[in-house]
Amino acid sequence: MPRQFPTLFFSKNAIRHSRWYRPELAAFGLILVSLIVSCRSVFNTRFQPEIVLGLYNDFMSGRSSDFSDEAFYALAGWRYVHGSSTNIMDLIHPPLAIYMIGFSELLFMNHALLSLIFSIFTLIIVYLISKKVIPTSPIALVPVFLLSLDKLYVKLSSIAWLDIYATFFASLSIFLLLSDRKWARPLLFVTIGLALSCKWTTVFLLALPPLYYAFRKDWNQLKSYPLFLILTVFTYTATYAVFFLHGHTLQDFVTLQWDILVGQRFERFGRGSPPPFWIMLNFLTGVEGPTVITKLLVDSSAKTVTVINRGTGISLIEYYNPLTWPMLFSASILSLYYSKNHDRRMVPLSSALPIFFAIFSTGQHFIWYLLAVFPFAFVSLGYVTCRICNESRNKKVSIAILVLYLASAAVWSLFVTMPPYIQISQ
């Protein structure tokens, strides 16, 4: 049996009966309420299909040069739930998350509200995962607290975006992987199929079960892993039920998947790509890359636009938090090291972020790809924090530093805004 390190306040069996148990749940409730408040703009959102369709037609005809990805997803979801056999998203993404957006439009006439609901469910799952691997009960709230404040998480919880649904199923899959229940194993591979049916950026999930089984030397489960992948493939295929009901064949399905692969490869490599591991530079420093800055003078009366200044600079990521993002990678590596001698359940959680970076180390990418791996990284950060506090000689000082760190991260998330760029020369 792996050795467990001591808890800071209570033994594991005493937590439920301690006076800290109810306050912890109350604190968790406050975290959920704070997320809802941060995403309150979603309640003022209303889906108007006629207007969105008109904007789309203007975009396709060249009368307009702007049609956002969120509007694409909203329109695609509306078409999906109304039985359209052709869709503007067919050659870009699988259908499940787009269906979710469509269901949100049907249920609430709001294409973003279901995103917030799934975001809340994700925090609940992250909390349950934290309770499994972090023995000190109050510190189990740290991953949930930091994730709920993350600007990228809050932003995508407030709009109709595919990644928030992929993040939910990714979190659920790891919860099932860590479960000791027999029924959890087939559900794990079903859930991975659902995650992939939302977005292919969750492909890193396929590497976590065999890595976990190998680390535990559970050779029987490792040998049966290829067989259980059939469940993943079947689940993924089942999300195309409407596609098949419209008369398409299995060959059409395979052709469509190939077209998606070709389309995604073009998006990532066909238009040029940054140097390898550029996404790690984004993640660790908040620097998006070099940029050209052009300042314009707009004269509305004369309907003229004049260039008054050109310069170069560095584009910055508006969602970046220097108090959390750089630490997530270090915490993942450190917790993977610790997991060898302590809790082996940390192996899939710690490995997720490095595997993600390995997969997306080349090609074009977007920072929101990271959202699906954030829950794993934040739990790793909570795990390392717990170890530091428990092994510290002066626990009061370590707790004070932790409280100060959490307060600083909250202040940055709530009140500090990154500038869009830093100008270097004119």
C-alpha positions as semicolon CSV with decimal commas, in nm:
position;residue;x (nm);y (nm);z (nm)
1;M;0,000;0,000;0,000
2;P;0,134;0,350;-0,080
3;R;0,226;0,553;0,223
4;Q;-0,012;0,838;0,302
5;F;0,128;1,161;0,438
6;P;-0,037;1,300;0,754
7;T;-0,325;1,544;0,742
8;L;-0,289;1,895;0,872
9;F;-0,604;1,932;1,080
10;F;-0,791;1,603;1,101
11;S;-0,762;1,237;1,023
12;K;-0,951;1,125;0,714
13;N;-1,215;0,944;0,919
14;A;-1,272;1,241;1,145
15;I;-1,338;1,497;0,872
16;R;-1,704;1,416;0,824
17;H;-1,771;1,440;1,197
18;S;-1,565;1,750;1,261
19;R;-1,685;2,102;1,306
20;W;-1,499;2,189;0,982
21;Y;-1,719;1,971;0,763
22;R;-2,022;2,200;0,741
23;P;-1,816;2,518;0,701
24;E;-1,629;2,351;0,418
25;L;-1,953;2,276;0,236
26;A;-2,071;2,630;0,303
27;A;-1,747;2,765;0,158
28;F;-1,793;2,543;-0,147
29;G;-2,145;2,682;-0,187
30;L;-2,007;3,036;-0,175
31;I;-1,758;2,945;-0,449
32;L;-2,045;2,830;-0,671
33;V;-2,240;3,147;-0,597
34;S;-1,935;3,361;-0,679
35;L;-1,903;3,187;-1,016
36;I;-2,269;3,256;-1,092
37;V;-2,221;3,621;-0,999
38;S;-1,910;3,643;-1,219
39;C;-2,109;3,496;-1,509
40;R;-2,423;3,704;-1,445
41;S;-2,411;3,846;-1,797
42;V;-2,535;3,509;-1,922
43;F;-2,879;3,579;-1,776
44;N;-2,917;3,880;-2,007
45;T;-2,834;3,675;-2,316
46;R;-3,114;3,584;-2,553
47;F;-3,090;3,380;-2,869
48;Q;-3,266;3,540;-3,166
49;P;-3,237;3,297;-3,460
50;E;-3,367;3,537;-3,725
51;I;-3,109;3,802;-3,636
52;V;-2,821;3,552;-3,615
53;L;-2,921;3,394;-3,946
54;G;-2,936;3,737;-4,109
55;L;-2,585;3,818;-3,982
56;Y;-2,463;3,483;-4,113
57;N;-2,612;3,546;-4,457
58;D;-2,449;3,890;-4,464
59;F;-2,116;3,730;-4,375
60;M;-2,145;3,458;-4,640
61;S;-2,246;3,708;-4,909
62;G;-1,958;3,943;-4,829
63;R;-2,176;4,226;-4,697
64;S;-2,013;4,181;-4,356
65;S;-1,661;4,079;-4,260
66;D;-1,735;3,969;-3,905
67;F;-1,923;3,669;-3,768
68;S;-1,796;3,540;-3,435
69;D;-1,727;3,177;-3,346
70;E;-1,990;3,199;-3,072
71;A;-2,250;3,301;-3,332
72;F;-2,137;3,010;-3,552
73;Y;-2,188;2,766;-3,265
74;A;-2,524;2,917;-3,173
75;L;-2,656;2,896;-3,528
76;A;-2,518;2,544;-3,575
77;G;-2,681;2,430;-3,251
78;W;-3,016;2,574;-3,360
79;R;-2,994;2,387;-3,689
80;Y;-2,891;2,064;-3,519
81;V;-3,185;2,051;-3,280
82;H;-3,424;2,136;-3,563
83;G;-3,312;1,834;-3,763
84;S;-3,102;1,995;-4,034
85;S;-2,914;1,733;-4,235
86;T;-2,638;1,977;-4,329
87;N;-2,457;2,209;-4,095
88;I;-2,189;2,475;-4,108
89;M;-1,995;2,292;-3,835
90;D;-1,992;1,945;-3,990
91;L;-1,641;1,973;-4,131
92;I;-1,489;2,142;-3,826
93;H;-1,607;1,979;-3,502
94;P;-1,801;1,672;-3,383
95;P;-2,163;1,742;-3,286
96;L;-2,221;1,681;-2,913
97;A;-2,129;2,021;-2,768
98;I;-2,311;2,193;-3,055
99;Y;-2,621;1,990;-2,969
100;M;-2,583;2,108;-2,609
101;I;-2,585;2,467;-2,728
102;G;-2,896;2,392;-2,934
103;F;-3,069;2,234;-2,634
104;S;-2,987;2,545;-2,433
105;E;-3,158;2,751;-2,701
106;L;-3,464;2,526;-2,695
107;L;-3,492;2,511;-2,317
108;F;-3,406;2,871;-2,227
109;M;-3,396;3,067;-2,556
110;N;-3,046;3,137;-2,434
111;H;-2,750;2,978;-2,609
112;A;-2,511;3,030;-2,316
113;L;-2,707;2,936;-2,003
114;L;-2,639;2,562;-2,029
115;S;-2,267;2,644;-2,046
116;L;-2,290;2,796;-1,699
117;I;-2,483;2,496;-1,568
118;F;-2,219;2,255;-1,699
119;S;-1,949;2,481;-1,557
120;I;-2,107;2,448;-1,212
121;F;-2,125;2,070;-1,252
122;T;-1,756;2,072;-1,344
123;L;-1,666;2,250;-1,020
124;I;-1,863;1,989;-0,826
125;I;-1,671;1,708;-0,995
126;V;-1,337;1,883;-0,939
127;Y;-1,426;1,913;-0,570
128;L;-1,503;1,539;-0,550
129;I;-1,173;1,459;-0,722
130;S;-0,990;1,687;-0,478
131;K;-1,146;1,505;-0,185
132;K;-1,009;1,178;-0,323
133;V;-0,646;1,288;-0,348
134;I;-0,606;1,574;-0,099
135;P;-0,630;1,445;0,259
136;T;-0,643;1,785;0,428
137;S;-1,006;1,881;0,399
138;P;-0,992;2,263;0,383
139;I;-0,713;2,254;0,122
140;A;-0,934;2,034;-0,099
141;L;-1,121;2,356;-0,177
142;V;-0,811;2,526;-0,320
143;P;-0,840;2,378;-0,674
144;V;-1,210;2,461;-0,691
145;F;-1,154;2,814;-0,562
146;L;-0,876;2,895;-0,807
147;L;-1,052;2,737;-1,105
148;S;-1,374;2,927;-1,033
149;L;-1,176;3,254;-1,039
150;D;-0,977;3,180;-1,354
151;K;-1,062;3,439;-1,617
152;L;-1,056;3,192;-1,904
153;Y;-1,289;2,956;-1,718
154;V;-1,528;3,237;-1,622
155;K;-1,531;3,377;-1,976
156;L;-1,609;3,046;-2,146
157;S;-1,871;2,967;-1,880
158;S;-2,053;3,285;-1,986
159;I;-2,081;3,219;-2,359
160;A;-2,180;2,942;-2,600
161;W;-1,844;2,769;-2,641
162;L;-1,756;2,406;-2,708
163;D;-1,468;2,379;-2,463
164;I;-1,676;2,413;-2,146
165;Y;-1,870;2,096;-2,234
166;A;-1,548;1,913;-2,323
167;T;-1,405;2,020;-1,985
168;F;-1,704;1,874;-1,801
169;F;-1,671;1,532;-1,964
170;A;-1,292;1,536;-1,924
171;S;-1,332;1,599;-1,549
172;L;-1,599;1,332;-1,520
173;S;-1,377;1,078;-1,697
174;I;-1,095;1,126;-1,445
175;F;-1,339;1,101;-1,155
176;L;-1,450;0,765;-1,295
177;L;-1,090;0,656;-1,356
178;L;-1,011;0,713;-0,987
179;S;-1,322;0,530;-0,871
180;D;-1,295;0,179;-0,728
181;R;-1,644;0,082;-0,842
182;K;-1,667;-0,188;-1,108
183;W;-1,938;-0,003;-1,300
184;A;-1,713;0,305;-1,326
185;R;-1,473;0,145;-1,571
186;P;-1,709;0,106;-1,870
187;L;-1,858;0,447;-1,792
188;L;-1,505;0,590;-1,803
189;F;-1,462;0,495;-2,168
190;V;-1,815;0,611;-2,253
191;T;-1,733;0,948;-2,097
192;I;-1,407;0,976;-2,291
193;G;-1,612;0,918;-2,606
194;L;-1,848;1,200;-2,502
195;A;-1,553;1,432;-2,438
196;L;-1,411;1,360;-2,784
197;S;-1,759;1,414;-2,928
198;C;-1,744;1,768;-2,792
199;K;-1,397;1,856;-2,914
200;W;-1,091;1,669;-3,030
201;T;-0,865;1,868;-2,797
202;T;-0,958;1,612;-2,529
203;V;-0,758;1,343;-2,714
204;F;-0,505;1,352;-2,428
205;L;-0,760;1,159;-2,219
206;L;-0,687;0,843;-2,417
207;A;-0,334;0,828;-2,273
208;L;-0,432;0,858;-1,906
209;P;-0,598;0,518;-1,833
210;P;-0,313;0,300;-1,969
211;L;-0,057;0,520;-1,795
212;Y;-0,246;0,483;-1,467
213;Y;-0,283;0,106;-1,508
214;A;0,085;0,066;-1,595
215;F;0,194;0,275;-1,298
216;R;-0,019;0,059;-1,067
217;K;0,111;-0,255;-1,240
218;D;-0,246;-0,356;-1,307
219;W;-0,164;-0,566;-1,611
220;N;-0,512;-0,717;-1,648
221;Q;-0,676;-0,378;-1,695
222;L;-0,394;-0,268;-1,920
223;K;-0,442;-0,572;-2,144
224;S;-0,816;-0,510;-2,171
225;Y;-0,769;-0,139;-2,250
226;P;-0,792;-0,188;-2,631
227;L;-1,120;-0,374;-2,587
228;F;-1,270;-0,098;-2,375
229;L;-1,171;0,155;-2,641
230;I;-1,452;0,000;-2,846
231;L;-1,692;0,166;-2,602
232;T;-1,527;0,500;-2,672
233;V;-1,555;0,453;-3,047
234;F;-1,916;0,337;-3,019
235;T;-2,009;0,634;-2,798
236;Y;-1,843;0,880;-3,034
237;T;-2,024;0,725;-3,331
238;A;-2,357;0,729;-3,145
239;T;-2,344;1,108;-3,115
240;Y;-2,390;1,112;-3,493
241;A;-2,730;0,940;-3,464
242;V;-2,911;1,220;-3,648
243;F;-2,647;1,203;-3,922
244;F;-2,729;0,835;-3,976
245;L;-3,106;0,893;-3,949
246;H;-3,080;1,125;-4,249
247;G;-2,968;0,830;-4,460
248;H;-2,592;0,861;-4,435
249;T;-2,391;0,540;-4,430
250;L;-2,099;0,425;-4,220
251;Q;-1,872;0,504;-4,512
252;D;-2,010;0,860;-4,515
253;F;-1,932;0,880;-4,144
254;V;-1,572;0,766;-4,194
255;T;-1,533;1,011;-4,483
256;L;-1,666;1,291;-4,265
257;Q;-1,416;1,212;-3,989
258;W;-1,135;1,219;-4,244
259;D;-1,260;1,556;-4,370
260;I;-1,260;1,689;-4,013
261;L;-0,905;1,563;-3,969
262;V;-0,795;1,730;-4,293
263;G;-0,973;2,052;-4,193
264;Q;-0,816;2,057;-3,849
265;R;-0,473;1,986;-3,993
266;F;-0,512;2,277;-4,231
267;E;-0,620;2,507;-3,947
268;R;-0,318;2,408;-3,741
269;F;-0,051;2,379;-4,009
270;G;-0,184;2,502;-4,346
271;R;-0,167;2,873;-4,266
272;G;0,173;2,863;-4,103
273;S;0,250;2,778;-3,745
274;P;0,465;2,915;-3,464
275;P;0,782;2,741;-3,338
276;P;0,746;2,418;-3,139
277;F;0,610;2,445;-2,785
278;W;0,485;2,798;-2,848
279;I;0,174;2,713;-2,647
280;M;0,399;2,661;-2,344
281;L;0,539;3,011;-2,392
282;N;0,181;3,143;-2,397
283;F;0,088;2,946;-2,087
284;L;0,396;3,024;-1,877
285;T;0,448;3,390;-1,966
286;G;0,116;3,525;-2,093
287;V;0,288;3,640;-2,413
288;E;0,085;3,563;-2,723
289;G;0,355;3,669;-2,966
290;P;0,494;3,965;-3,161
291;T;0,238;4,202;-3,307
292;V;0,213;4,505;-3,533
293;I;0,034;4,797;-3,371
294;T;-0,155;5,037;-3,596
295;K;-0,332;5,342;-3,455
296;L;-0,606;5,490;-3,671
297;L;-0,783;5,825;-3,675
298;V;-1,147;5,780;-3,770
299;D;-1,337;6,085;-3,899
300;S;-1,702;5,982;-3,893
301;S;-1,826;6,302;-4,057
302;A;-1,594;6,268;-4,357
303;K;-1,608;5,889;-4,344
304;T;-1,231;5,860;-4,362
305;V;-0,975;5,652;-4,176
306;T;-0,617;5,778;-4,146
307;V;-0,315;5,587;-4,015
308;I;-0,150;5,811;-3,757
309;N;0,102;5,570;-3,606
310;R;0,254;5,227;-3,667
311;G;0,468;5,029;-3,431
312;T;0,570;4,687;-3,309
313;G;0,506;4,523;-2,979
314;I;0,416;4,209;-2,786
315;S;0,059;4,085;-2,776
316;L;-0,056;3,963;-2,432
317;I;-0,321;3,709;-2,330
318;E;-0,604;3,886;-2,150
319;Y;-0,694;3,578;-1,941
320;Y;-0,342;3,519;-1,812
321;N;-0,286;3,499;-1,438
322;P;0,085;3,504;-1,340
323;L;-0,004;3,379;-0,991
324;T;-0,157;3,053;-1,112
325;W;-0,079;2,957;-1,472
326;P;0,303;2,919;-1,439
327;M;0,258;2,728;-1,114
328;L;0,019;2,477;-1,272
329;F;0,291;2,326;-1,490
330;S;0,544;2,309;-1,205
331;A;0,281;2,158;-0,974
332;S;0,194;1,893;-1,232
333;I;0,559;1,785;-1,263
334;L;0,618;1,795;-0,887
335;S;0,302;1,604;-0,800
336;L;0,393;1,340;-1,059
337;Y;0,725;1,297;-0,878
338;Y;0,554;1,273;-0,539
339;S;0,298;1,024;-0,667
340;K;0,566;0,755;-0,706
341;N;0,594;0,714;-0,328
342;H;0,256;0,834;-0,211
343;D;-0,082;0,851;-0,382
344;R;-0,074;0,681;-0,721
345;R;-0,414;0,827;-0,801
346;M;-0,231;1,150;-0,875
347;V;-0,059;0,994;-1,178
348;P;-0,335;1,068;-1,435
349;L;-0,399;1,411;-1,285
350;S;-0,031;1,507;-1,288
351;S;0,031;1,365;-1,635
352;A;-0,255;1,542;-1,811
353;L;-0,090;1,881;-1,863
354;P;0,251;1,749;-1,984
355;I;0,075;1,507;-2,223
356;F;-0,142;1,791;-2,350
357;F;0,164;2,006;-2,421
358;A;0,333;1,715;-2,598
359;I;0,033;1,667;-2,827
360;F;-0,012;2,036;-2,906
361;S;0,354;2,131;-2,908
362;T;0,347;2,202;-3,282
363;G;0,105;2,380;-3,507
364;Q;-0,131;2,671;-3,461
365;H;-0,337;2,672;-3,143
366;F;-0,565;2,884;-2,930
367;I;-0,532;2,946;-2,559
368;W;-0,881;2,811;-2,485
369;Y;-0,761;2,464;-2,585
370;L;-0,611;2,454;-2,235
371;L;-0,946;2,471;-2,060
372;A;-1,010;2,095;-2,078
373;V;-0,686;2,023;-1,891
374;F;-0,721;2,300;-1,630
375;P;-0,914;2,092;-1,370
376;F;-0,632;1,834;-1,361
377;A;-0,365;2,101;-1,326
378;F;-0,548;2,287;-1,049
379;V;-0,595;1,965;-0,851
380;S;-0,221;1,901;-0,890
381;L;-0,155;2,249;-0,753
382;G;-0,382;2,178;-0,456
383;Y;-0,206;1,847;-0,395
384;V;0,140;2,006;-0,391
385;T;0,011;2,286;-0,168
386;C;-0,120;2,027;0,075
387;R;0,214;1,849;0,086
388;I;0,402;2,171;0,149
389;C;0,169;2,266;0,434
390;N;0,177;1,920;0,591
391;E;0,556;1,887;0,574
392;S;0,627;2,240;0,689
393;R;0,783;2,273;1,032
394;N;0,591;2,589;1,106
395;K;0,240;2,509;0,992
396;K;0,094;2,841;1,103
397;V;0,335;3,029;0,878
398;S;0,265;2,799;0,584
399;I;-0,109;2,843;0,629
400;A;-0,068;3,222;0,647
401;I;0,135;3,216;0,323
402;L;-0,132;3,001;0,159
403;V;-0,409;3,241;0,262
404;L;-0,205;3,537;0,134
405;Y;-0,145;3,356;-0,196
406;L;-0,513;3,274;-0,242
407;A;-0,609;3,633;-0,163
408;S;-0,354;3,766;-0,413
409;A;-0,477;3,529;-0,684
410;A;-0,833;3,639;-0,617
411;V;-0,742;4,007;-0,636
412;W;-0,563;3,956;-0,966
413;S;-0,853;3,759;-1,112
414;L;-1,119;4,004;-1,000
415;F;-0,955;4,343;-1,036
416;V;-0,648;4,328;-1,263
417;T;-0,680;4,339;-1,641
418;M;-0,395;4,253;-1,874
419;P;-0,325;4,516;-2,142
420;P;-0,378;4,391;-2,499
421;Y;-0,016;4,461;-2,590
422;I;0,311;4,619;-2,484
423;Q;0,449;4,856;-2,745
424;I;0,823;4,826;-2,807
425;S;0,896;5,065;-3,092
426;Q;0,719;5,311;-3,320
